Amino acid sequence: MNNETPVSQPLYGLLHTDVEGFDALAELALDMRSSWNHATDQVWRQLDPGLWASTHNPWVVLQTVSREKLQGVLADPVFRKDVGDLVQTRRDAASAPAWFQQAYPRPPLTCAAYFSMEFMLSEALPIYSGGLGNVAGDQLKAASDLGVPVIGVGLLYQQGYFRQLIDRDGAQQALYPYNDPGQLPVTPLRHSNGEWLRIQLDLPGHPIWLRAWQVQVGRVKLYLLDSNDAANYPPYRGITSELYGGAPDQRLMQEVILGIGGWRLLAALGIEPEVCHLNEGHAALAVLERARHFMQQTGQPFDVALAATRAGNLFTTHTAVAAGFDRFAPGLIEHCLGGYASNQLGIRLHDLLALGRRNPDDPAEDFNMAYLAIRGSGAVNGVSRLHGKVSRHLFAPLFPRWPVDEVPVAHVTNGVHMPTWDSAAADDLWTEACGKDRWLGTTDAHEQHIRALSDARLWQFRTAASKALVEYVRDRLSRQLAASGEAPEAADTAKQLFDPSVLTLGFARRFATYKRPNLLLHDPERLLRLLTDPQRPVQLIMAGKAHPQDRAGQALIQQWMHFIRRPEVRSRVIFLSDYDMHLGERLVQGVDVWLNTPRRPWEASGTSGMKVLVNGGINLSELDGWWAEAYTPDVGWALGDGQEHGDDPSRDAAAADALYDLLEHEVIPEFYTRDEQGIPAAWVNRMRESMARLTPRFSTNRTVREYTEQHYLPAAAAYRERAAGKGGIGVELVEWRHALDHKWAAIRFGDAKVEPEGEQHVFEVQVYLDELDPEAVRVELYADGTDGSAPERVEMQRVGQLTEGKGGYTYRAGAPAARPATDYTARLIPHHDGVVTPLEADHILWQR
């Protein structure tokens, strides 16, 4: 393989490349920016309106259109000028200084590599399942908007996630259409001589070749790997066939390709990120390959390389239950990674397994990818404030004797990319109020601008949204019924269903038992009375998939289908099959109320409800995930008491009753109470407050700026410092850790006393460090927080050396007398400049 910088080129020799003007169209079609900036939609609609309407895939339209049609439209000077202007606008947008360049004119960050198993960018590139991919795709788009130097790394699946069909019995059927790379907006990475850039990994028995692809996402690039290379051992070709499918060995091999193969791809491209962002534990193996690459560059051993590189790694966990983490049997890890550990990392299998275990000496314990990510990162975060708290409990076993509040997991609450999820009418409304570039910088002024919109303007906007949604669901349901084998009369009847003036509720997400998608069905007759009230009717749109192996989730779908087929229900409830990104867009743009009913605290964040904010929809949700920090009584409705109750069926029954009560006594009356202009003034005011206060706060604009300033920039600086001098600080940290490991058992506390002094308690303790350097530790007073506040920590000063005992010192500190002295306990913890404790050193000794 030569050392030329690889470039992306179209996959196939297209028939129309000789048509003048084709290259400009290809440039537009291959940029995923069109999925949220719809300026180019007119071009594809003119080329093939039918195909565009059914695919929303510019690349498919461009390849399918005939030469004659292309030549005809490109001969039109107005069309050619429009295309030229769009190309120039695209290039100008890609090169113009954005928020990051303006805020940091001398960039302290050149590249953050974002690793994720899935990315939801557009229905034109179906390599996603749901929430995790939604977060990843939206954050890449926001990074492009804001000019943050991020690149994505993922996998290109031959099938992706399954497509859903609901059969005549109401049962879910799973279909797996093939993703033809030639029909996807991806291009192979090739060397200048035309050779395809391929990455080789040495796996047991056979090497594996990985093909490399590029996706353009505005000014951001996403790199994808797949194993479907003709040179591969046939079973290996199918490793990247299906997202979240197959046996554990296939899942592990996908994670090997993502983490190890992904970092090698970056090295082959000459990209050296300061920051590696692991979007969930699937990508954890990247920390090993990053360390291996550092070993090659510096000659340092693995422990030094890991100490140096982990400062630049960030692990974002999205999992709210321990069972959700990827775990692999020790034998499978040995089979797939044993040779990698010994031959390339220079460590024993035991040392590798220890990185993914709670107890490194338990030979039966599985290898936990989240544990590896934690032990290979310089920071860890959850995806909402509540999820940060939940994650601290989940990971507390890794930090024995540390208070749960100090388990090193922070949070950055998710957001959604508002330009992707807003309707054309919402875009017009927000442009009118806040300007065209409202999501390209800070959003501080948006709240006051939205508040200035009149009731009449907002209600006109929502009325149009309801009408557009009803038209869409009628057409989609009609086609769905025809495809599932229903009688033609049923498909025709569907075209008359629903009324845009009726209150419309929406529920769409993965069907899993913890999400309680059937909470509304707890009392079917009471639900039916709400739906069919002649004065204040309600209509409900349901959508969602259950994993093909999740029989309980599929049964929940079938339960809804049986309810919907009752004659008195058919005009009030519909289930739209094959919930995907396009369907999600249409639902969040038109529903009046978005329902969410998970068992707290099992939903880490949730993003679907964030998408209705920009469109004027209102949330009614369990106080879980993002809604636990977003909710106030004037922006929506809350379900539950903000406490955890496990999976007690009696609690589900109480929650269902509370949901019916909310709908019957608050939501429905507020929607139908109108003023003399026919406007529901209280409803519109709630809608306005939701839009004004929550939309900027739960946008990826805010999320990506937080990641940049709170994590990427500090991580980049810390990595550069540790990597300097071929990892000199890494050597120092390893020696410090070894000293702690070998000498910690000998340290102890001696006598202690406390005396009042003015408005303080003055504490004095004796500490015997034996041979441990006093600069390697910190002695402090600790007291638990009160009323939800953070714990109190007061550093104690070394004030004298003891003549008795080995390495004995006296430490002193004062604490406010407002709290009893008994609230405080002295403790001894590791300390080293630049080290995150207890993430990188979890030793702790408490005074008894």
MOCOR-V477821 format. One record per run of one state. SS is the DSSP state (H for helix, E for strand, - for the rest). FROM is the first residue (numbers start at 1). TO is the last residue. If there is no record, write none. Layout:
((SS | FROM | TO) (SS | FROM | TO))
This chain:
((- | 1 | 6) (E | 7 | 9) (- | 10 | 21) (H | 22 | 29) (- | 30 | 30) (E | 31 | 31) (H | 32 | 35) (- | 36 | 37) (H | 38 | 47) (- | 48 | 48) (H | 49 | 55) (- | 56 | 57) (H | 58 | 64) (- | 65 | 66) (H | 67 | 74) (- | 75 | 76) (H | 77 | 95) (- | 96 | 98) (H | 99 | 103) (- | 104 | 111) (E | 112 | 116) (- | 117 | 118) (E | 119 | 119) (- | 120 | 126) (E | 127 | 127) (- | 128 | 130) (H | 131 | 146) (- | 147 | 149) (E | 150 | 155) (- | 156 | 159) (E | 160 | 160) (- | 161 | 162) (E | 163 | 166) (- | 167 | 171) (E | 172 | 175) (- | 176 | 180) (H | 181 | 183) (- | 184 | 186) (E | 187 | 190) (- | 191 | 195) (E | 196 | 196) (- | 197 | 197) (E | 198 | 202) (- | 203 | 206) (E | 207 | 217) (- | 218 | 219) (E | 220 | 226) (- | 227 | 233) (H | 234 | 237) (- | 238 | 241) (E | 242 | 242) (- | 243 | 247) (H | 248 | 268) (- | 269 | 274) (E | 275 | 279) (- | 280 | 280) (H | 281 | 283) (- | 284 | 285) (H | 286 | 298) (- | 299 | 301) (H | 302 | 312) (E | 313 | 316) (- | 317 | 321) (H | 322 | 324) (- | 325 | 326) (E | 327 | 328) (- | 329 | 329) (H | 330 | 345) (- | 346 | 348) (H | 349 | 354) (- | 355 | 366) (E | 367 | 368) (H | 369 | 375) (- | 376 | 378) (E | 379 | 382) (- | 383 | 384) (H | 385 | 398) (- | 399 | 403) (H | 404 | 406) (- | 407 | 409) (E | 410 | 411) (- | 412 | 415) (E | 416 | 416) (- | 417 | 417) (H | 418 | 421) (- | 422 | 423) (H | 424 | 434) (- | 435 | 445) (H | 446 | 451) (- | 452 | 454) (H | 455 | 483) (- | 484 | 487) (H | 488 | 494) (- | 495 | 502) (E | 503 | 508) (- | 509 | 512) (H | 513 | 515) (- | 516 | 518) (H | 519 | 521) (- | 522 | 523) (H | 524 | 531) (- | 532 | 537) (E | 538 | 543) (- | 544 | 550) (H | 551 | 564) (- | 565 | 572) (E | 573 | 576) (- | 577 | 580) (H | 581 | 590) (- | 591 | 592) (E | 593 | 596) (- | 597 | 607) (H | 608 | 613) (- | 614 | 617) (E | 618 | 622) (- | 623 | 626) (H | 627 | 630) (- | 631 | 635) (E | 636 | 639) (- | 640 | 648) (H | 649 | 672) (- | 673 | 680) (H | 681 | 697) (- | 698 | 698) (E | 699 | 699) (H | 700 | 746) (- | 747 | 747) (E | 748 | 757) (- | 758 | 759) (E | 760 | 768) (- | 769 | 773) (H | 774 | 776) (E | 777 | 783) (- | 784 | 791) (E | 792 | 795) (- | 796 | 796) (E | 797 | 801) (- | 802 | 807) (E | 808 | 816) (- | 817 | 820) (H | 821 | 823) (- | 824 | 824) (E | 825 | 830) (- | 831 | 843) (E | 844 | 846) (- | 847 | 848))
